[in-house]
Amino acid sequence: MSLLLNLPKISFIGLSLLALSGCNSTVKNPTQSTQIQAREPVIAIALGGGGAKGFAHIGVLKVLESHGIKPKIVTGTSAGSFVGSIYASGKSPYQLQQIALQLKESDIRDLTLNRQGVVLGQKLQDYVNRQVGNKPIEQFSIRFAAVATRLDNGKRADFIKGNTGQAVRASCSIPNVFVPTTIGKTKYVDGGLVSPIPVQTAKNMGADIVIAVDISARPAGNKPMSMWGLLDQTINIMGQQSINTELNAATVVIQPKVGHLGTLDLKASNEAILEGEKAAQLKIKSIDTAIANFKKSPAAFKPAPTARF
């Protein structure tokens, strides 16, 4: 009799438990759990060498930042290491532009009588160190590498830490023009011999997308063979065999039209910057597409690549 009287109560409790169970299953439904979000790509910019033509890099950086594209890695060879180091240290593209417009040849040129070269390079080293606030590379706000060539074995050297000005000096030490830069017991010369546009270095540092900036000019037989004409031709010849290899490995290639500018034509800095801006503007869609494609790729759902050094 008591069991029959309690049946409604038992039924009510049972229904309540079923209802609660249903609510809990809704809350814990695995299909409604948070989904893995695609990560942003690690974007690198690889800045090539080319003397005063390197001011075009500033124009490229101006346009990229204006479109919200800010690299997490910067690599530079020769002139690219000069511009890239100051940018990676924390200077804005507009500050870089002011530096370029005020730069005089006497700020970085120190002629010397030496069988290994006619430019010592110490003034260049000191100038760069002043511009970066004497910070070593590892303290930069953006990861950076200056690329040079070891004179003893001809291999690429990637400077990712240490004295910034010294690394840039090594990267810019054009053979027979600059005296080779000695760091430790090793001598270094211009990185353009082995890596004129340091795309591979950027990839080794963990880049998903590499924007390469090519300011190189092809060798021209009509160059006057004065000392500075020889310098122009030397830079144009360096690294020609490896340029295509580097560019083929890049995601997007920007090529400012600066081939007509002289290697030491500092007065043409504004023109070079404008050419960099124009060339970069033409590639914004390609960069946006590369970023969108990356976010749809399997790599976007995996951790960022680990740097190889």
GITA-V803113 format. One record per backbone hydrogen bond with DSSP energy under -1.0 kcal/mol. NH is the residue of the N-H (numbers start at 1). CO is the residue of the C=O. Records with the same first field share a line. If there is no record, write none. Layout:
NH->CO / CO
//
This chain:
5->1
6->2
10->6
11->7
12->8
13->9
14->10
15->11
16->12
17->13
18->14
19->15
20->16
21->17
22->18
23->19
24->20
25->21
26->22
27->23
28->24
32->29
33->30
39->300
44->209
45->73
46->211
47->75
48->213
49->196
52->263
53->50
54->51
55->52
56->53
57->54
58->55
60->56
61->57
62->58
63->59
64->60
65->61
66->62
67->63
68->65
69->64
72->43
73->43
74->143
75->45
76->145
77->47
80->77
82->78
83->79
84->80
85->81
86->82
87->83
88->84
89->85
90->87
91->86
96->92
97->93
98->94
99->95
100->96
101->97
102->98
103->99
107->104
108->105
109->105
112->118
117->114
118->177
119->177
120->110
125->121
126->122
127->123
128->124
129->125
130->126
131->127
132->128
133->130
134->129
135->132
137->162
139->136
140->137
142->88
143->72
145->74
146->159
147->76
148->157
149->189
150->155
151->187
154->150
157->148
159->146
167->163
168->164
169->165
170->166
171->167
172->168
173->170
174->172
177->174
178->174
179->119
181->188
183->186
186->183
188->181
189->149
190->173
191->171
193->190
194->191
195->191
199->197
202->198
203->199
204->200
205->201
206->203
207->202
208->42
209->42
211->44
212->252
213->46
214->254
223->220
230->226
231->227
232->228
233->229
234->230
235->231
236->232
237->233
238->234
240->237
243->239
246->242
247->243
248->244
250->247
251->210
252->210
254->212
258->256
261->258
265->262
266->264
268->265
269->266
272->268
273->269
274->270
275->271
276->272
277->273
278->274
279->275
280->276
281->277
282->278
283->280
287->283
288->284
289->285
290->286
291->287
292->288
293->289
294->290
295->291
297->294
300->297
301->298
302->299
308->204
//
